[in-house]
Amino acid sequence: MRLSIVIPCYNEVSVIPLTHDRIKQNLLKLVQKNKISDYEMIYVDDGSSDGTLNLLHEIADQDQHLSIIELSRNYGHQNALLAGLHHAQGDIIASMDADLEDPPEMLEKMIDEISSGYDIVYGVRSNREKDTFFKRITAKAFYRLMKLLGTEVIPDHAEFRMFTQQVQESLKQFHESNIFLRGIFPIMGYRSTSVYYFRDLRVAGETKYGFFKMVAFAMNGIISHSRIPLLVPFVFGIFFLALSLILLTVYIFQLLLSDFVSERIFDIVLLSGFAGIQLLTIAVIAEYIGRIYIESKARPHYIVRSIHGSSANKKNIIKPHTQTFRSTPVRDAISDS
């Protein structure tokens, strides 16, 4: 089997040399053990401005197994990763971030699981002891919320995974603009398993996911894979309607049985309640309409400026939103027979 490993990069000049050396050492060991026959390393430069691209070209001049996909600008982590997954040519494909938080040493165990019959292998962190208290709490809340909203995700799994070429072909059928890969792989229905590991701290550089980017990422995952938030205004509407009826009943009893009637408080409660539910309703619907507007444009996930290395020789360069599914289990079975 030939292994392709995809690594998206954005301003990672300080960590690339360490990342490349460590991954390459593990890949060479896999070749020596006959776990794989050959390999390619695909780095996707997502519009870096710190010299990452120049450094990758310097490494590529000395390593024929390295390919560089240069995007025309910064398209975001998910789209950069998708670009690499589209262009990978291996029989099995792996993805991981450039920060070495996910250990390349786990690749061998992932290959063993693929060889045993699984189509997708998820790398799952076994604990979050090295995370801050805030990150542990928010991560746990995120996965619980996703599960509550009916979205299939693998808890504590990021972008460290391995899958077969057949899964890659299926991935090309997903054309939504607001891509959320952690939610797409589980819904494909392929045979999958997980390998667990202790996640390390970033070896160099700074994380590219600040608080607001994490919030945006979580919202994208929820809205891209669940319609349940659309029911929130309905639930609040029922609640405030019931509250209004109760307050109206109390108000009528006050008129009949008491000399003191607090009309101002009653008005404030009603106005604030109805205003809140109206604004919330508008906000939720507007977010979904905004997503529909973006999807209707059918813009590409990314634009490739140049490809350097083995991927540049690929005859069938993937065109997002127009790529057709070239292989199915039925066709494979017919061709094999």
Secondary structure as GFF3:
##gff-version 3
##sequence-region A 1 337
A	DSSP	beta_strand	2	9	.	.	.	ID=ss1
A	DSSP	alpha_helix	16	32	.	.	.	ID=ss2
A	DSSP	beta_strand	38	45	.	.	.	ID=ss3
A	DSSP	alpha_helix	52	60	.	.	.	ID=ss4
A	DSSP	beta_strand	66	71	.	.	.	ID=ss5
A	DSSP	alpha_helix	77	87	.	.	.	ID=ss6
A	DSSP	beta_strand	92	95	.	.	.	ID=ss7
A	DSSP	three_ten_helix	104	106	.	.	.	ID=ss8
A	DSSP	alpha_helix	107	115	.	.	.	ID=ss9
A	DSSP	beta_strand	120	125	.	.	.	ID=ss10
A	DSSP	alpha_helix	133	148	.	.	.	ID=ss11
A	DSSP	beta_strand	157	164	.	.	.	ID=ss12
A	DSSP	alpha_helix	165	171	.	.	.	ID=ss13
A	DSSP	alpha_helix	181	187	.	.	.	ID=ss14
A	DSSP	beta_strand	192	197	.	.	.	ID=ss15
A	DSSP	alpha_helix	211	225	.	.	.	ID=ss16
A	DSSP	three_ten_helix	228	231	.	.	.	ID=ss17
A	DSSP	alpha_helix	232	257	.	.	.	ID=ss18
A	DSSP	alpha_helix	263	297	.	.	.	ID=ss19
A	DSSP	beta_strand	304	308	.	.	.	ID=ss20
A	DSSP	three_ten_helix	310	313	.	.	.	ID=ss21
A	DSSP	alpha_helix	329	336	.	.	.	ID=ss22
###
